[in-house]
Amino acid sequence: MVDSRLKLLTTVDGVLEALGGGSSAARIGGCSPQQISNGIARDRLPSKTFLIFTDELRSRGFRATPELWGIKSVSADLRRQGIKPVKRRV
């Protein structure tokens, strides 16, 4: 379920800025600054940081699209197929 109160980030730069910069993101994600630099160049964050960054971003009031890690979002895929996603009740 998507929390609409969280600010949506749609760029790699936006995620890194929200995490305090590249060095801070590398420390949070347990990866090297070079991996973050490579991610900036590829415009894709290291996949191993997805859950870690998602959790940290949420704690800071943000959320990010999974496509920034090269992960296809389920709802986007369903929309392309013309299928309306079912909303879950919590």
Backbone as ProteinMPNN parsed JSONL, in Angstrom:
{"seq_chain_A": "MVDSRLKLLTTVDGVLEALGGGSSAARIGGCSPQQISNGIARDRLPSKTFLIFTDELRSRGFRATPELWGIKSVSADLRRQGIKPVKRRV", "coords_chain_A": {"N_chain_A": [[0.842, -1.174, 0.0], [0.544, 2.219, -0.812], [1.663, 5.061, 0.797], [0.271, 8.042, 0.65], [0.97, 10.343, 1.947], [3.642, 10.553, 2.01], [6.357, 12.122, 0.385], [6.837, 11.78, -3.045], [9.622, 10.574, -4.764], [11.256, 10.76, -7.838], [13.629, 10.592, -9.159], [17.07, 9.553, -9.364], [18.906, 11.374, -8.341], [17.232, 12.817, -6.638], [16.611, 10.899, -4.676], [19.161, 10.456, -3.584], [19.75, 13.0, -2.606], [17.748, 13.227, -0.643], [18.687, 11.36, 1.103], [20.9, 12.521, 2.116], [23.086, 12.936, 0.477], [25.669, 11.496, -1.698], [27.803, 10.148, -0.307], [26.699, 9.701, 2.209], [24.511, 8.135, 1.446], [25.858, 5.873, 0.473], [26.995, 4.921, 2.834], [24.66, 4.377, 4.345], [23.486, 2.444, 2.683], [25.341, 0.42, 2.728], [27.286, 0.129, 0.781], [29.875, 0.909, -1.626], [31.174, 4.254, -2.21], [31.817, 4.411, -4.898], [30.027, 2.627, -6.115], [27.669, 4.049, -5.797], [28.302, 6.304, -7.344], [28.509, 5.041, -9.837], [25.862, 4.302, -10.084], [24.661, 6.805, -10.361], [25.722, 7.567, -12.833], [24.577, 5.603, -14.474], [21.971, 6.142, -14.056], [20.496, 4.621, -12.299], [19.916, 3.129, -9.258], [21.957, 1.044, -7.057], [20.816, -2.275, -6.942], [20.884, -3.773, -4.59], [20.417, -1.963, -2.621], [17.757, -1.364, -2.451], [15.672, -2.182, -0.496], [16.812, -1.223, 1.873], [17.205, 1.559, 1.357], [14.549, 2.259, 0.765], [13.284, 1.861, 3.226], [14.702, 3.694, 4.842], [14.14, 6.096, 3.494], [11.368, 6.249, 3.899], [11.31, 6.68, 6.659], [12.162, 9.253, 6.657], [10.177, 10.642, 5.478], [9.71, 10.244, 2.765], [9.137, 8.548, -0.396], [10.009, 6.344, -3.077], [10.019, 5.611, -6.583], [10.096, 2.224, -7.673], [11.331, 1.76, -10.081], [13.65, 3.244, -10.154], [15.588, 1.609, -9.234], [15.667, -0.253, -11.149], [13.554, -1.955, -11.024], [10.513, -3.243, -11.981], [7.41, -1.746, -11.481], [4.488, -3.158, -10.089], [1.875, -2.095, -10.384], [2.22, -0.327, -12.544], [2.84, -2.092, -14.587], [0.456, -3.561, -14.707], [-1.33, -1.541, -15.491], [-0.399, -1.031, -18.07], [-1.269, -3.315, -19.276], [-3.92, -2.928, -19.227], [-5.328, -3.634, -16.981], [-7.008, -3.053, -14.012], [-5.621, -2.392, -10.881], [-6.377, -4.122, -7.833], [-7.577, -2.61, -4.937], [-6.368, -2.935, -1.724], [-7.741, -3.543, 1.492], [-6.827, -2.401, 4.658]], "CA_chain_A": [[0.0, 0.0, 0.0], [1.32, 3.444, -0.946], [1.277, 6.124, 1.727], [0.281, 9.274, -0.143], [1.517, 11.449, 2.739], [5.081, 10.587, 1.757], [6.71, 12.824, -0.852], [7.327, 10.862, -4.065], [10.875, 10.907, -5.451], [11.248, 10.074, -9.129], [14.959, 10.637, -9.77], [18.191, 9.067, -8.555], [19.432, 12.541, -7.618], [16.29, 13.129, -5.568], [16.809, 9.916, -3.61], [20.447, 10.713, -2.934], [19.612, 14.243, -1.844], [16.929, 12.939, 0.536], [19.497, 10.539, 2.007], [22.016, 13.313, 2.619], [24.209, 12.954, -0.458], [26.212, 10.213, -2.142], [28.584, 9.469, 0.741], [25.746, 9.262, 3.224], [23.747, 7.035, 0.854], [26.734, 4.699, 0.442], [27.094, 4.433, 4.213], [23.356, 3.803, 4.697], [23.238, 1.258, 1.864], [26.379, -0.599, 2.886], [27.999, -0.066, -0.473], [30.972, 1.86, -1.789], [30.835, 5.484, -2.931], [31.941, 4.135, -6.342], [28.767, 2.027, -6.563], [26.71, 5.155, -5.884], [28.704, 7.074, -8.529], [28.106, 4.248, -11.005], [24.405, 4.407, -10.158], [24.347, 8.131, -10.904], [26.062, 7.529, -14.257], [23.609, 4.72, -15.15], [20.639, 6.608, -13.677], [19.861, 3.485, -11.643], [20.549, 2.848, -7.967], [22.324, -0.363, -6.874], [19.631, -3.045, -6.55], [20.979, -4.265, -3.213], [20.041, -0.898, -1.685], [16.329, -1.075, -2.568], [14.939, -2.285, 0.77], [17.453, -0.348, 2.861], [16.871, 2.945, 1.028], [13.103, 2.433, 0.887], [12.989, 1.981, 4.656], [15.27, 4.958, 5.328], [13.376, 7.185, 2.903], [10.081, 6.3, 4.593], [11.53, 7.296, 7.974], [12.43, 10.677, 6.422], [9.001, 11.243, 4.854], [9.771, 10.106, 1.314], [9.035, 7.251, -1.052], [10.606, 6.442, -4.41], [9.529, 4.612, -7.523], [11.021, 1.087, -7.773], [12.052, 1.818, -11.352], [14.969, 3.847, -9.926], [16.484, 0.48, -8.972], [15.505, -1.199, -12.249], [12.492, -2.879, -10.65], [9.257, -2.853, -12.606], [6.334, -1.661, -10.505], [3.361, -4.017, -10.426], [0.734, -1.317, -10.861], [2.528, 0.202, -13.872], [2.734, -3.215, -15.508], [-0.966, -3.861, -14.858], [-1.938, -0.465, -16.274], [-0.041, -1.253, -19.47], [-2.082, -4.435, -19.759], [-5.312, -2.543, -19.156], [-5.929, -4.247, -15.804], [-7.062, -2.123, -12.891], [-5.2, -3.077, -9.662], [-7.349, -4.221, -6.752], [-7.126, -1.905, -3.737], [-6.488, -3.755, -0.511], [-8.147, -2.891, 2.727], [-5.91, -2.737, 5.756]], "C_chain_A": [[0.892, 1.243, 0.0], [0.77, 4.486, 0.021], [1.4, 7.454, 0.998], [0.791, 10.479, 0.638], [3.018, 11.59, 2.536], [5.348, 11.273, 0.421], [7.357, 11.836, -1.824], [8.594, 11.403, -4.728], [10.932, 10.093, -6.741], [12.592, 10.105, -9.846], [16.001, 10.076, -8.801], [18.749, 10.216, -7.725], [18.528, 12.91, -6.442], [16.437, 12.19, -4.387], [18.093, 10.209, -2.853], [20.413, 11.991, -2.103], [18.828, 14.001, -0.55], [17.699, 12.123, 1.57], [20.735, 11.275, 2.516], [23.237, 13.338, 1.738], [24.75, 11.56, -0.737], [26.973, 9.453, -1.074], [27.685, 8.914, 1.83], [24.939, 8.07, 2.708], [24.579, 5.756, 0.816], [26.847, 4.081, 1.83], [25.797, 3.742, 4.638], [23.133, 2.475, 3.978], [24.27, 0.157, 1.991], [27.094, -0.905, 1.586], [29.084, 1.008, -0.594], [30.475, 3.132, -2.462], [30.919, 5.296, -4.445], [30.654, 3.514, -6.887], [27.673, 3.092, -6.692], [27.027, 6.007, -7.109], [28.305, 6.353, -9.813], [26.591, 4.327, -11.197], [23.968, 5.74, -10.741], [24.596, 8.127, -12.415], [25.055, 6.696, -15.052], [22.173, 5.188, -14.966], [19.817, 5.453, -13.093], [20.633, 3.184, -10.359], [20.924, 1.372, -7.862], [21.144, -1.16, -6.307], [19.684, -3.521, -5.101], [20.574, -3.211, -2.182], [18.53, -0.651, -1.646], [15.601, -1.095, -1.221], [15.501, -1.339, 1.825], [17.067, 1.112, 2.607], [15.378, 3.207, 1.185], [12.713, 2.649, 2.337], [13.487, 3.318, 5.2], [14.505, 6.16, 4.767], [12.039, 7.355, 3.612], [10.238, 6.984, 5.95], [11.777, 8.802, 7.858], [11.269, 11.376, 5.705], [8.952, 11.173, 3.342], [9.45, 8.68, 0.883], [9.599, 7.43, -2.451], [10.058, 5.332, -5.299], [10.546, 3.478, -7.646], [11.824, 1.085, -9.073], [13.435, 2.452, -11.202], [16.026, 2.796, -9.61], [16.412, -0.547, -10.098], [14.445, -2.244, -11.967], [11.192, -2.371, -11.261], [8.158, -2.832, -11.555], [5.139, -2.476, -10.99], [2.215, -3.201, -11.019], [0.991, -0.744, -12.254], [2.387, -0.892, -14.922], [1.268, -3.559, -15.761], [-1.665, -2.799, -15.704], [-1.638, -0.634, -17.752], [-0.88, -2.359, -20.088], [-3.572, -4.115, -19.717], [-6.065, -3.154, -17.98], [-5.883, -3.252, -14.657], [-6.669, -2.872, -11.616], [-6.302, -3.056, -8.601], [-6.787, -3.489, -5.542], [-7.392, -2.782, -2.534], [-6.982, -2.912, 0.649], [-7.212, -3.355, 3.832], [-6.611, -2.59, 7.066]], "O_chain_A": [[1.88, 1.303, 0.731], [-0.431, 4.754, 0.054], [2.507, 7.936, 0.757], [1.023, 11.536, 0.051], [3.597, 12.628, 2.855], [4.644, 11.029, -0.559], [8.309, 11.14, -1.47], [8.629, 12.543, -5.191], [10.686, 8.887, -6.735], [12.692, 9.695, -11.002], [15.828, 10.121, -7.583], [19.033, 10.049, -6.539], [19.016, 13.275, -5.372], [16.396, 12.619, -3.234], [18.109, 10.209, -1.622], [20.988, 12.044, -1.016], [19.197, 14.508, 0.509], [17.405, 12.182, 2.763], [21.53, 10.707, 3.265], [24.318, 13.718, 2.188], [24.352, 10.579, -0.108], [26.81, 8.239, -0.943], [27.884, 7.799, 2.311], [24.708, 7.109, 3.441], [24.064, 4.673, 1.095], [26.799, 2.86, 1.978], [25.826, 2.657, 5.218], [22.657, 1.507, 4.571], [24.099, -0.923, 1.427], [27.463, -2.049, 1.319], [29.182, 1.902, 0.246], [29.486, 3.109, -3.194], [30.184, 5.941, -5.194], [30.235, 3.837, -7.999], [26.847, 3.03, -7.603], [26.116, 6.395, -7.84], [27.822, 6.975, -10.759], [26.1, 4.408, -12.323], [23.018, 5.802, -11.522], [23.774, 8.626, -13.183], [24.718, 7.049, -16.182], [21.263, 4.698, -15.635], [18.62, 5.325, -13.351], [21.851, 3.007, -10.38], [20.291, 0.529, -8.498], [20.546, -0.761, -5.308], [18.645, -3.656, -4.454], [20.407, -3.528, -1.004], [18.07, 0.194, -0.878], [14.974, -0.102, -0.851], [14.747, -0.726, 2.581], [16.651, 1.818, 3.526], [14.983, 4.262, 1.682], [11.902, 3.523, 2.643], [12.771, 3.996, 5.937], [14.253, 7.129, 5.484], [11.622, 8.478, 3.894], [9.388, 7.782, 6.344], [11.622, 9.539, 8.832], [11.364, 12.555, 5.364], [8.24, 11.948, 2.702], [9.485, 7.743, 1.68], [9.66, 8.55, -2.957], [9.685, 4.259, -4.825], [11.746, 3.743, -7.716], [12.886, 0.467, -9.145], [14.308, 2.22, -12.039], [17.223, 3.065, -9.709], [17.034, -1.605, -10.007], [14.432, -3.302, -12.595], [10.82, -1.212, -11.079], [7.992, -3.801, -10.814], [4.824, -2.473, -12.18], [1.65, -3.579, -12.046], [0.069, -0.681, -13.067], [1.876, -0.65, -16.016], [0.879, -3.821, -16.9], [-2.502, -3.129, -16.544], [-2.505, -0.411, -18.596], [-1.166, -2.336, -21.285], [-4.396, -4.935, -20.123], [-7.295, -3.191, -17.979], [-4.835, -2.675, -14.369], [-7.296, -3.878, -11.282], [-7.058, -2.091, -8.492], [-5.641, -3.721, -5.158], [-8.492, -3.303, -2.35], [-6.673, -1.726, 0.76], [-6.857, -4.53, 3.928], [-6.013, -2.826, 8.116]]}, "name": "protein", "num_of_chains": 1, "seq": "MVDSRLKLLTTVDGVLEALGGGSSAARIGGCSPQQISNGIARDRLPSKTFLIFTDELRSRGFRATPELWGIKSVSADLRRQGIKPVKRRV"}
